[in-house]
Amino acid sequence: MEVDVPAAVADLSAALSSLEAAFEPLAATPLKEILANEEPAMQIDPIAQARTQILTAYLVHDLIWSK
């Protein structure tokens, strides 16, 4: 089975662009501000804060290795 390398690279580039666009709103606000939000509707419980920090670390790790 032959793989069309240029098409695969184009697909990967499009997927990464889509991922970047999806994460752009999250990247606009520092994580520290999100976790320390004082508004009652936006407050995050300690367990959710810990999960967010762990998932952020996994995300950064995965993005480094996928590059």
Residue pairs with C-beta under 8 A, 6 or more apart in sequence:
31 52
31 53
31 56
34 44
34 52
35 44
35 49
35 52
35 53
37 43
37 44
44 52
